[in-house]
Amino acid sequence: MKYFVVMTAALFAFSCNTEAKFNPPDNYVTNSQVEAMRQISMYDQDKDGRLDVEEFDKKKGAKVTRDTRRQIRRAKKEGTYQEPSEQFKTIDTDQDGYVTYQELETYIRNQTRKTKGKIEYY
């Protein structure tokens, strides 16, 4: 009986020290991917799958929710807020004048990491 208790305790201690790894399924979609898809589909007027400066600037006229205003205030306080024109220049990493899905998704993921998830993409 004593041997059983010691072995059980040892197995429990071993299992607590191992790190669980998340192996997502093939069809797993992250929050940044969902947000990038939403933004592209919402503002892409010519349906070419990317945003130019005019399409991206439509974000200024979009209906701003209470949560979005809260996120903007928090971003300004944290020093991570960018106006849409500044965001466009930052997101367009290849400087071709268009924001693609991949560029937008990378920007959103980096913003979330930079703020440790406190500030979401707005």
Chimera marker file (.cmm) of the C-alpha trace (Angstrom):
<marker_set name="trace">
<marker id="1" x="0.000" y="0.000" z="0.000" r="1" g="1" b="0" radius="0.5"/>
<marker id="2" x="2.822" y="2.385" z="0.877" r="1" g="1" b="0" radius="0.5"/>
<marker id="3" x="4.475" y="1.648" z="-2.485" r="1" g="1" b="0" radius="0.5"/>
<marker id="4" x="1.217" y="2.452" z="-4.290" r="1" g="1" b="0" radius="0.5"/>
<marker id="5" x="0.896" y="5.844" z="-2.531" r="1" g="1" b="0" radius="0.5"/>
<marker id="6" x="4.501" y="6.785" z="-3.339" r="1" g="1" b="0" radius="0.5"/>
<marker id="7" x="4.133" y="5.776" z="-6.996" r="1" g="1" b="0" radius="0.5"/>
<marker id="8" x="0.819" y="7.634" z="-7.306" r="1" g="1" b="0" radius="0.5"/>
<marker id="9" x="2.364" y="10.777" z="-5.807" r="1" g="1" b="0" radius="0.5"/>
<marker id="10" x="5.373" y="10.498" z="-8.135" r="1" g="1" b="0" radius="0.5"/>
<marker id="11" x="3.169" y="10.093" z="-11.209" r="1" g="1" b="0" radius="0.5"/>
<marker id="12" x="1.028" y="13.041" z="-10.154" r="1" g="1" b="0" radius="0.5"/>
<marker id="13" x="4.097" y="15.242" z="-9.638" r="1" g="1" b="0" radius="0.5"/>
<marker id="14" x="5.483" y="14.201" z="-13.015" r="1" g="1" b="0" radius="0.5"/>
<marker id="15" x="2.227" y="14.928" z="-14.793" r="1" g="1" b="0" radius="0.5"/>
<marker id="16" x="1.987" y="18.382" z="-13.206" r="1" g="1" b="0" radius="0.5"/>
<marker id="17" x="5.444" y="19.381" z="-14.416" r="1" g="1" b="0" radius="0.5"/>
<marker id="18" x="4.889" y="18.591" z="-18.074" r="1" g="1" b="0" radius="0.5"/>
<marker id="19" x="3.710" y="21.366" z="-20.326" r="1" g="1" b="0" radius="0.5"/>
<marker id="20" x="0.577" y="20.753" z="-22.305" r="1" g="1" b="0" radius="0.5"/>
<marker id="21" x="0.966" y="21.589" z="-25.962" r="1" g="1" b="0" radius="0.5"/>
<marker id="22" x="-1.927" y="22.723" z="-28.089" r="1" g="1" b="0" radius="0.5"/>
<marker id="23" x="-2.064" y="20.961" z="-31.404" r="1" g="1" b="0" radius="0.5"/>
<marker id="24" x="-4.822" y="22.708" z="-33.326" r="1" g="1" b="0" radius="0.5"/>
<marker id="25" x="-6.808" y="20.865" z="-35.965" r="1" g="1" b="0" radius="0.5"/>
<marker id="26" x="-6.137" y="21.647" z="-39.616" r="1" g="1" b="0" radius="0.5"/>
<marker id="27" x="-9.191" y="23.900" z="-39.886" r="1" g="1" b="0" radius="0.5"/>
<marker id="28" x="-8.354" y="25.978" z="-36.757" r="1" g="1" b="0" radius="0.5"/>
<marker id="29" x="-8.851" y="29.727" z="-37.269" r="1" g="1" b="0" radius="0.5"/>
<marker id="30" x="-7.341" y="32.279" z="-34.876" r="1" g="1" b="0" radius="0.5"/>
<marker id="31" x="-9.045" y="35.457" z="-33.703" r="1" g="1" b="0" radius="0.5"/>
<marker id="32" x="-6.647" y="37.581" z="-35.742" r="1" g="1" b="0" radius="0.5"/>
<marker id="33" x="-7.559" y="35.616" z="-38.879" r="1" g="1" b="0" radius="0.5"/>
<marker id="34" x="-11.264" y="36.088" z="-38.208" r="1" g="1" b="0" radius="0.5"/>
<marker id="35" x="-10.829" y="39.817" z="-37.662" r="1" g="1" b="0" radius="0.5"/>
<marker id="36" x="-8.709" y="40.201" z="-40.810" r="1" g="1" b="0" radius="0.5"/>
<marker id="37" x="-11.345" y="38.354" z="-42.870" r="1" g="1" b="0" radius="0.5"/>
<marker id="38" x="-14.083" y="40.540" z="-41.379" r="1" g="1" b="0" radius="0.5"/>
<marker id="39" x="-12.212" y="43.765" z="-42.136" r="1" g="1" b="0" radius="0.5"/>
<marker id="40" x="-11.379" y="42.760" z="-45.714" r="1" g="1" b="0" radius="0.5"/>
<marker id="41" x="-14.930" y="41.660" z="-46.476" r="1" g="1" b="0" radius="0.5"/>
<marker id="42" x="-16.436" y="44.760" z="-44.867" r="1" g="1" b="0" radius="0.5"/>
<marker id="43" x="-14.347" y="47.440" z="-46.590" r="1" g="1" b="0" radius="0.5"/>
<marker id="44" x="-13.273" y="45.825" z="-49.892" r="1" g="1" b="0" radius="0.5"/>
<marker id="45" x="-15.562" y="47.644" z="-52.341" r="1" g="1" b="0" radius="0.5"/>
<marker id="46" x="-14.100" y="46.313" z="-55.597" r="1" g="1" b="0" radius="0.5"/>
<marker id="47" x="-13.894" y="42.735" z="-54.237" r="1" g="1" b="0" radius="0.5"/>
<marker id="48" x="-10.265" y="42.201" z="-55.261" r="1" g="1" b="0" radius="0.5"/>
<marker id="49" x="-9.357" y="40.750" z="-51.849" r="1" g="1" b="0" radius="0.5"/>
<marker id="50" x="-7.232" y="43.683" z="-50.702" r="1" g="1" b="0" radius="0.5"/>
<marker id="51" x="-7.750" y="47.212" z="-49.427" r="1" g="1" b="0" radius="0.5"/>
<marker id="52" x="-6.406" y="50.363" z="-51.019" r="1" g="1" b="0" radius="0.5"/>
<marker id="53" x="-6.074" y="53.674" z="-49.188" r="1" g="1" b="0" radius="0.5"/>
<marker id="54" x="-9.597" y="54.858" z="-50.037" r="1" g="1" b="0" radius="0.5"/>
<marker id="55" x="-11.205" y="51.600" z="-48.917" r="1" g="1" b="0" radius="0.5"/>
<marker id="56" x="-9.137" y="51.541" z="-45.742" r="1" g="1" b="0" radius="0.5"/>
<marker id="57" x="-10.096" y="55.147" z="-44.917" r="1" g="1" b="0" radius="0.5"/>
<marker id="58" x="-13.764" y="54.086" z="-44.842" r="1" g="1" b="0" radius="0.5"/>
<marker id="59" x="-12.999" y="52.838" z="-41.335" r="1" g="1" b="0" radius="0.5"/>
<marker id="60" x="-13.193" y="56.465" z="-40.202" r="1" g="1" b="0" radius="0.5"/>
<marker id="61" x="-16.842" y="56.689" z="-41.224" r="1" g="1" b="0" radius="0.5"/>
<marker id="62" x="-17.795" y="53.291" z="-39.837" r="1" g="1" b="0" radius="0.5"/>
<marker id="63" x="-20.214" y="53.068" z="-36.953" r="1" g="1" b="0" radius="0.5"/>
<marker id="64" x="-18.151" y="53.111" z="-33.772" r="1" g="1" b="0" radius="0.5"/>
<marker id="65" x="-19.485" y="50.996" z="-30.958" r="1" g="1" b="0" radius="0.5"/>
<marker id="66" x="-19.026" y="51.594" z="-27.270" r="1" g="1" b="0" radius="0.5"/>
<marker id="67" x="-16.516" y="48.742" z="-27.116" r="1" g="1" b="0" radius="0.5"/>
<marker id="68" x="-14.527" y="50.229" z="-30.000" r="1" g="1" b="0" radius="0.5"/>
<marker id="69" x="-14.381" y="53.623" z="-28.272" r="1" g="1" b="0" radius="0.5"/>
<marker id="70" x="-13.167" y="51.873" z="-25.119" r="1" g="1" b="0" radius="0.5"/>
<marker id="71" x="-10.467" y="50.058" z="-27.106" r="1" g="1" b="0" radius="0.5"/>
<marker id="72" x="-9.322" y="53.322" z="-28.711" r="1" g="1" b="0" radius="0.5"/>
<marker id="73" x="-9.118" y="55.090" z="-25.327" r="1" g="1" b="0" radius="0.5"/>
<marker id="74" x="-7.133" y="52.168" z="-23.906" r="1" g="1" b="0" radius="0.5"/>
<marker id="75" x="-4.806" y="52.153" z="-26.937" r="1" g="1" b="0" radius="0.5"/>
<marker id="76" x="-4.200" y="55.899" z="-26.596" r="1" g="1" b="0" radius="0.5"/>
<marker id="77" x="-3.404" y="55.440" z="-22.922" r="1" g="1" b="0" radius="0.5"/>
<marker id="78" x="-1.006" y="52.568" z="-23.722" r="1" g="1" b="0" radius="0.5"/>
<marker id="79" x="0.595" y="54.577" z="-26.544" r="1" g="1" b="0" radius="0.5"/>
<marker id="80" x="-0.310" y="52.039" z="-29.232" r="1" g="1" b="0" radius="0.5"/>
<marker id="81" x="-3.093" y="53.987" z="-30.981" r="1" g="1" b="0" radius="0.5"/>
<marker id="82" x="-2.644" y="54.857" z="-34.645" r="1" g="1" b="0" radius="0.5"/>
<marker id="83" x="-4.930" y="56.868" z="-36.889" r="1" g="1" b="0" radius="0.5"/>
<marker id="84" x="-6.215" y="54.855" z="-39.879" r="1" g="1" b="0" radius="0.5"/>
<marker id="85" x="-3.745" y="56.589" z="-42.259" r="1" g="1" b="0" radius="0.5"/>
<marker id="86" x="-0.847" y="55.670" z="-39.945" r="1" g="1" b="0" radius="0.5"/>
<marker id="87" x="-2.207" y="52.143" z="-39.605" r="1" g="1" b="0" radius="0.5"/>
<marker id="88" x="-2.312" y="51.739" z="-43.367" r="1" g="1" b="0" radius="0.5"/>
<marker id="89" x="1.360" y="52.681" z="-43.711" r="1" g="1" b="0" radius="0.5"/>
<marker id="90" x="2.290" y="50.303" z="-40.892" r="1" g="1" b="0" radius="0.5"/>
<marker id="91" x="0.200" y="47.407" z="-42.181" r="1" g="1" b="0" radius="0.5"/>
<marker id="92" x="1.311" y="47.730" z="-45.826" r="1" g="1" b="0" radius="0.5"/>
<marker id="93" x="4.708" y="46.117" z="-45.258" r="1" g="1" b="0" radius="0.5"/>
<marker id="94" x="5.580" y="45.653" z="-48.945" r="1" g="1" b="0" radius="0.5"/>
<marker id="95" x="4.595" y="49.293" z="-49.709" r="1" g="1" b="0" radius="0.5"/>
<marker id="96" x="2.586" y="48.373" z="-52.816" r="1" g="1" b="0" radius="0.5"/>
<marker id="97" x="-0.348" y="50.594" z="-51.864" r="1" g="1" b="0" radius="0.5"/>
<marker id="98" x="-2.619" y="47.713" z="-50.844" r="1" g="1" b="0" radius="0.5"/>
<marker id="99" x="-3.306" y="45.921" z="-47.575" r="1" g="1" b="0" radius="0.5"/>
<marker id="100" x="-3.654" y="42.190" z="-48.130" r="1" g="1" b="0" radius="0.5"/>
<marker id="101" x="-5.254" y="39.631" z="-45.846" r="1" g="1" b="0" radius="0.5"/>
<marker id="102" x="-1.840" y="38.309" z="-44.761" r="1" g="1" b="0" radius="0.5"/>
<marker id="103" x="-0.516" y="41.783" z="-43.913" r="1" g="1" b="0" radius="0.5"/>
<marker id="104" x="-3.639" y="42.658" z="-41.950" r="1" g="1" b="0" radius="0.5"/>
<marker id="105" x="-3.661" y="39.349" z="-40.066" r="1" g="1" b="0" radius="0.5"/>
<marker id="106" x="0.022" y="39.755" z="-39.132" r="1" g="1" b="0" radius="0.5"/>
<marker id="107" x="-0.599" y="43.320" z="-37.907" r="1" g="1" b="0" radius="0.5"/>
<marker id="108" x="-3.568" y="42.271" z="-35.767" r="1" g="1" b="0" radius="0.5"/>
<marker id="109" x="-1.635" y="39.321" z="-34.288" r="1" g="1" b="0" radius="0.5"/>
<marker id="110" x="1.350" y="41.571" z="-33.465" r="1" g="1" b="0" radius="0.5"/>
<marker id="111" x="-0.865" y="44.244" z="-31.873" r="1" g="1" b="0" radius="0.5"/>
<marker id="112" x="-2.518" y="41.615" z="-29.688" r="1" g="1" b="0" radius="0.5"/>
<marker id="113" x="0.852" y="40.215" z="-28.615" r="1" g="1" b="0" radius="0.5"/>
<marker id="114" x="2.329" y="43.665" z="-28.023" r="1" g="1" b="0" radius="0.5"/>
<marker id="115" x="-0.454" y="44.586" z="-25.620" r="1" g="1" b="0" radius="0.5"/>
<marker id="116" x="-0.736" y="41.061" z="-24.155" r="1" g="1" b="0" radius="0.5"/>
<marker id="117" x="-4.352" y="40.867" z="-25.309" r="1" g="1" b="0" radius="0.5"/>
<marker id="118" x="-5.466" y="43.917" z="-23.324" r="1" g="1" b="0" radius="0.5"/>
<marker id="119" x="-6.080" y="45.940" z="-26.460" r="1" g="1" b="0" radius="0.5"/>
<marker id="120" x="-7.806" y="44.276" z="-29.350" r="1" g="1" b="0" radius="0.5"/>
<marker id="121" x="-7.675" y="45.472" z="-32.917" r="1" g="1" b="0" radius="0.5"/>
<marker id="122" x="-10.004" y="48.414" z="-33.536" r="1" g="1" b="0" radius="0.5"/>
<link id1="1" id2="2" r="1" g="1" b="0" radius="0.2"/>
<link id1="2" id2="3" r="1" g="1" b="0" radius="0.2"/>
<link id1="3" id2="4" r="1" g="1" b="0" radius="0.2"/>
<link id1="4" id2="5" r="1" g="1" b="0" radius="0.2"/>
<link id1="5" id2="6" r="1" g="1" b="0" radius="0.2"/>
<link id1="6" id2="7" r="1" g="1" b="0" radius="0.2"/>
<link id1="7" id2="8" r="1" g="1" b="0" radius="0.2"/>
<link id1="8" id2="9" r="1" g="1" b="0" radius="0.2"/>
<link id1="9" id2="10" r="1" g="1" b="0" radius="0.2"/>
<link id1="10" id2="11" r="1" g="1" b="0" radius="0.2"/>
<link id1="11" id2="12" r="1" g="1" b="0" radius="0.2"/>
<link id1="12" id2="13" r="1" g="1" b="0" radius="0.2"/>
<link id1="13" id2="14" r="1" g="1" b="0" radius="0.2"/>
<link id1="14" id2="15" r="1" g="1" b="0" radius="0.2"/>
<link id1="15" id2="16" r="1" g="1" b="0" radius="0.2"/>
<link id1="16" id2="17" r="1" g="1" b="0" radius="0.2"/>
<link id1="17" id2="18" r="1" g="1" b="0" radius="0.2"/>
<link id1="18" id2="19" r="1" g="1" b="0" radius="0.2"/>
<link id1="19" id2="20" r="1" g="1" b="0" radius="0.2"/>
<link id1="20" id2="21" r="1" g="1" b="0" radius="0.2"/>
<link id1="21" id2="22" r="1" g="1" b="0" radius="0.2"/>
<link id1="22" id2="23" r="1" g="1" b="0" radius="0.2"/>
<link id1="23" id2="24" r="1" g="1" b="0" radius="0.2"/>
<link id1="24" id2="25" r="1" g="1" b="0" radius="0.2"/>
<link id1="25" id2="26" r="1" g="1" b="0" radius="0.2"/>
<link id1="26" id2="27" r="1" g="1" b="0" radius="0.2"/>
<link id1="27" id2="28" r="1" g="1" b="0" radius="0.2"/>
<link id1="28" id2="29" r="1" g="1" b="0" radius="0.2"/>
<link id1="29" id2="30" r="1" g="1" b="0" radius="0.2"/>
<link id1="30" id2="31" r="1" g="1" b="0" radius="0.2"/>
<link id1="31" id2="32" r="1" g="1" b="0" radius="0.2"/>
<link id1="32" id2="33" r="1" g="1" b="0" radius="0.2"/>
<link id1="33" id2="34" r="1" g="1" b="0" radius="0.2"/>
<link id1="34" id2="35" r="1" g="1" b="0" radius="0.2"/>
<link id1="35" id2="36" r="1" g="1" b="0" radius="0.2"/>
<link id1="36" id2="37" r="1" g="1" b="0" radius="0.2"/>
<link id1="37" id2="38" r="1" g="1" b="0" radius="0.2"/>
<link id1="38" id2="39" r="1" g="1" b="0" radius="0.2"/>
<link id1="39" id2="40" r="1" g="1" b="0" radius="0.2"/>
<link id1="40" id2="41" r="1" g="1" b="0" radius="0.2"/>
<link id1="41" id2="42" r="1" g="1" b="0" radius="0.2"/>
<link id1="42" id2="43" r="1" g="1" b="0" radius="0.2"/>
<link id1="43" id2="44" r="1" g="1" b="0" radius="0.2"/>
<link id1="44" id2="45" r="1" g="1" b="0" radius="0.2"/>
<link id1="45" id2="46" r="1" g="1" b="0" radius="0.2"/>
<link id1="46" id2="47" r="1" g="1" b="0" radius="0.2"/>
<link id1="47" id2="48" r="1" g="1" b="0" radius="0.2"/>
<link id1="48" id2="49" r="1" g="1" b="0" radius="0.2"/>
<link id1="49" id2="50" r="1" g="1" b="0" radius="0.2"/>
<link id1="50" id2="51" r="1" g="1" b="0" radius="0.2"/>
<link id1="51" id2="52" r="1" g="1" b="0" radius="0.2"/>
<link id1="52" id2="53" r="1" g="1" b="0" radius="0.2"/>
<link id1="53" id2="54" r="1" g="1" b="0" radius="0.2"/>
<link id1="54" id2="55" r="1" g="1" b="0" radius="0.2"/>
<link id1="55" id2="56" r="1" g="1" b="0" radius="0.2"/>
<link id1="56" id2="57" r="1" g="1" b="0" radius="0.2"/>
<link id1="57" id2="58" r="1" g="1" b="0" radius="0.2"/>
<link id1="58" id2="59" r="1" g="1" b="0" radius="0.2"/>
<link id1="59" id2="60" r="1" g="1" b="0" radius="0.2"/>
<link id1="60" id2="61" r="1" g="1" b="0" radius="0.2"/>
<link id1="61" id2="62" r="1" g="1" b="0" radius="0.2"/>
<link id1="62" id2="63" r="1" g="1" b="0" radius="0.2"/>
<link id1="63" id2="64" r="1" g="1" b="0" radius="0.2"/>
<link id1="64" id2="65" r="1" g="1" b="0" radius="0.2"/>
<link id1="65" id2="66" r="1" g="1" b="0" radius="0.2"/>
<link id1="66" id2="67" r="1" g="1" b="0" radius="0.2"/>
<link id1="67" id2="68" r="1" g="1" b="0" radius="0.2"/>
<link id1="68" id2="69" r="1" g="1" b="0" radius="0.2"/>
<link id1="69" id2="70" r="1" g="1" b="0" radius="0.2"/>
<link id1="70" id2="71" r="1" g="1" b="0" radius="0.2"/>
<link id1="71" id2="72" r="1" g="1" b="0" radius="0.2"/>
<link id1="72" id2="73" r="1" g="1" b="0" radius="0.2"/>
<link id1="73" id2="74" r="1" g="1" b="0" radius="0.2"/>
<link id1="74" id2="75" r="1" g="1" b="0" radius="0.2"/>
<link id1="75" id2="76" r="1" g="1" b="0" radius="0.2"/>
<link id1="76" id2="77" r="1" g="1" b="0" radius="0.2"/>
<link id1="77" id2="78" r="1" g="1" b="0" radius="0.2"/>
<link id1="78" id2="79" r="1" g="1" b="0" radius="0.2"/>
<link id1="79" id2="80" r="1" g="1" b="0" radius="0.2"/>
<link id1="80" id2="81" r="1" g="1" b="0" radius="0.2"/>
<link id1="81" id2="82" r="1" g="1" b="0" radius="0.2"/>
<link id1="82" id2="83" r="1" g="1" b="0" radius="0.2"/>
<link id1="83" id2="84" r="1" g="1" b="0" radius="0.2"/>
<link id1="84" id2="85" r="1" g="1" b="0" radius="0.2"/>
<link id1="85" id2="86" r="1" g="1" b="0" radius="0.2"/>
<link id1="86" id2="87" r="1" g="1" b="0" radius="0.2"/>
<link id1="87" id2="88" r="1" g="1" b="0" radius="0.2"/>
<link id1="88" id2="89" r="1" g="1" b="0" radius="0.2"/>
<link id1="89" id2="90" r="1" g="1" b="0" radius="0.2"/>
<link id1="90" id2="91" r="1" g="1" b="0" radius="0.2"/>
<link id1="91" id2="92" r="1" g="1" b="0" radius="0.2"/>
<link id1="92" id2="93" r="1" g="1" b="0" radius="0.2"/>
<link id1="93" id2="94" r="1" g="1" b="0" radius="0.2"/>
<link id1="94" id2="95" r="1" g="1" b="0" radius="0.2"/>
<link id1="95" id2="96" r="1" g="1" b="0" radius="0.2"/>
<link id1="96" id2="97" r="1" g="1" b="0" radius="0.2"/>
<link id1="97" id2="98" r="1" g="1" b="0" radius="0.2"/>
<link id1="98" id2="99" r="1" g="1" b="0" radius="0.2"/>
<link id1="99" id2="100" r="1" g="1" b="0" radius="0.2"/>
<link id1="100" id2="101" r="1" g="1" b="0" radius="0.2"/>
<link id1="101" id2="102" r="1" g="1" b="0" radius="0.2"/>
<link id1="102" id2="103" r="1" g="1" b="0" radius="0.2"/>
<link id1="103" id2="104" r="1" g="1" b="0" radius="0.2"/>
<link id1="104" id2="105" r="1" g="1" b="0" radius="0.2"/>
<link id1="105" id2="106" r="1" g="1" b="0" radius="0.2"/>
<link id1="106" id2="107" r="1" g="1" b="0" radius="0.2"/>
<link id1="107" id2="108" r="1" g="1" b="0" radius="0.2"/>
<link id1="108" id2="109" r="1" g="1" b="0" radius="0.2"/>
<link id1="109" id2="110" r="1" g="1" b="0" radius="0.2"/>
<link id1="110" id2="111" r="1" g="1" b="0" radius="0.2"/>
<link id1="111" id2="112" r="1" g="1" b="0" radius="0.2"/>
<link id1="112" id2="113" r="1" g="1" b="0" radius="0.2"/>
<link id1="113" id2="114" r="1" g="1" b="0" radius="0.2"/>
<link id1="114" id2="115" r="1" g="1" b="0" radius="0.2"/>
<link id1="115" id2="116" r="1" g="1" b="0" radius="0.2"/>
<link id1="116" id2="117" r="1" g="1" b="0" radius="0.2"/>
<link id1="117" id2="118" r="1" g="1" b="0" radius="0.2"/>
<link id1="118" id2="119" r="1" g="1" b="0" radius="0.2"/>
<link id1="119" id2="120" r="1" g="1" b="0" radius="0.2"/>
<link id1="120" id2="121" r="1" g="1" b="0" radius="0.2"/>
<link id1="121" id2="122" r="1" g="1" b="0" radius="0.2"/>
</marker_set>
